């Protein structure tokens, strides 16, 4: 499953015959915590079903929701959708208690794509990427840094990384991008 990524607003950090590493434009991010009994109400309010299996993603238009845990979701959308998401969730709070926290400034997203993108990812990620289905994401680590790793295609990955660790992860990926091109 391919996710729309606005490459016009992406900033290329490194590119070789092996892979390209880019910093994506900011998006609005919310941490959503809700119990099983209120899950359907939140799905309706957001107009996107909350996935029920950890790692599963749901998408509708510019909104993407990832199940991170039994009662935890990550909601991503274009910045223009932020107010609408907050208002929709606030409107049902009395009947469907939940926690919606804006974490937009906490993380940045890197895009890694190209013929050796999966090989580049293995430089810092211990996860067996062959077992990460396209269209899904997982919490994992990249060189000891906690990240959310999205697999958008066979050779296309997104990495959500805390802003404070981003320079470290970017440096590893850009160095690896060049090294893989030498093979």
N, C-alpha and C positions, 0 to 999 in steps of 0.2 A: 504494500500500500504506500503510495507516494504522498507525502504531505507537501502542501504548498509552502515554499520558502521564498520569500521575496529577496532574490539575489541582487536586485538593484540597490538594496540598502545594506547588503552584506559588504564587509570590508575584508578583502583577501589578505591573509597573513603570510601564506607560503603556497607555492604552486610548483609542481614538478610533473614529470610523466607518471609518477607513482600516485600522487594524490594532491588535492587542494585543501587547504585549511583556511576557513573564513570565520570572522566574528560576525554573528548575525545581529540585526537591528533589535533593539529592546522590544519586549512584549510585556503585557501585564501578566502577573503570576499571582495566584491565590493558593494558599494552603486551605483545604476544606476538610473539616472533621465532622462526621455525621454518623449517627447510629443506623443500623439496618432498617429500623422502623420508619425512619425519615428519609431514607435514600430516594424513594420514588418521588417524594415531594420536591426534593432538590433537583432531581433529573428534569422534572416538569418545569421548574422555575428557570433552569439554565437552558432548557430546550435541547439538551444533550444528555443521553442516558449515562448515568454513572456506571462505569464498568464494574463488574463484580469479582473478577479474578485479578489478583496482584500481577502487575505488569501489563495488563490489558489497557488499551486506549480506545476512547470514543472520540469521534470528530463530527462536527456539524459546522459548515461554513468556516469562520475564522476562529472557532473555539475548539479546543482540544483538551480532553480530560484523561488523566492517567491515574489508575488505581495504584497507590503506593503501599497500602496496607489494609487490614480488615475494615478500618473506619477512616481511612485517610486517602485523599485525592489531591492531585495537583491540577489546577485549572489554568490553562494558558489561552490567551486571546490577544487580539490586536489592542493597542493602547486605547483606541476609541471605544472599546467595549467595556472598559473598567467600570464606569458609572452604572451602566445597565446591569452588569453582573451583581454589583453591590446592592442595587435597588431591588432586583428580583429576589435575592436571598433575604434581604431585610423584610420584604413584604410577607414572607411566609414564616419568619422566625418564631412567632407566637405558637404556631401549630406544628412547626418542625424545627425544634431547637438544633443549632449547629454552630460551628465556629468557622468563620471565613476571615482569613488574615491575608492582607496584601503583603506579599514578599517580593514584589517586582524588583526592588533595588538590590536584593541580596545576591542575585545570580546573573551570569551572562551565558549566552549559548554560542558554542562553536560548532561549525559544520565541517565535517570531514568526509570527502567524497573522492572517488577516482578508482582506477583499476586495482590499486593496492591499499585501499582505505582500511579494509579489515586487518591487513598485516600491520599497518601503521597503528591501529588501535591496540594491537597486542604488545606494543612496546611498553605500555603502562597499565593495561587492563588485564587482570588475571582471568577474567570470565571467558569461557569458551563461547565465542561469538556465533559459532555454528548452531548453538542452542538458543539463540535470541531471535525469535521469529520477526520477520518484517512486520512493521506496524505496531510493535510493542516496545516497551522500555523497562529498564530495571535500575534500581539503586545499585551502585557498585563503587569501586575505587579505581582511580587512575593514578598510578605512582603514589599510592597512599592517601590521595585526596578523595574525599567523598564526592561522588558525581551522580547524576541521573543520565544514563546512556540510552538514547533512542535509536532504534534501527528503522530507518525510513525506506531502505532499499537494500539490495544485495551488497552494494559498495557505497552506502550513504548512511552516515551516522550524525546525530546531534549529541552534544555533550553539554549538559547544564552543570556549571561549576560555580561555586561561591566566588564572588568578585575578588575577594582577598587572595584566593589561590589561582585565579585565572592567569596571571603572568607566568607562573610555574608550569601550568599545563600547556599554555600556548608555546612556551619555549621548547618543551619536550616534543610537541607535535610538529613545530616548524623545523626543528633539528632532524627529527625522524623523517619528515617529508623529503628533505634533501638527501639523507642517507639512503633511503629506499630507491631514489632515482639513480644512485650510483651502481646498483646491482645489475 
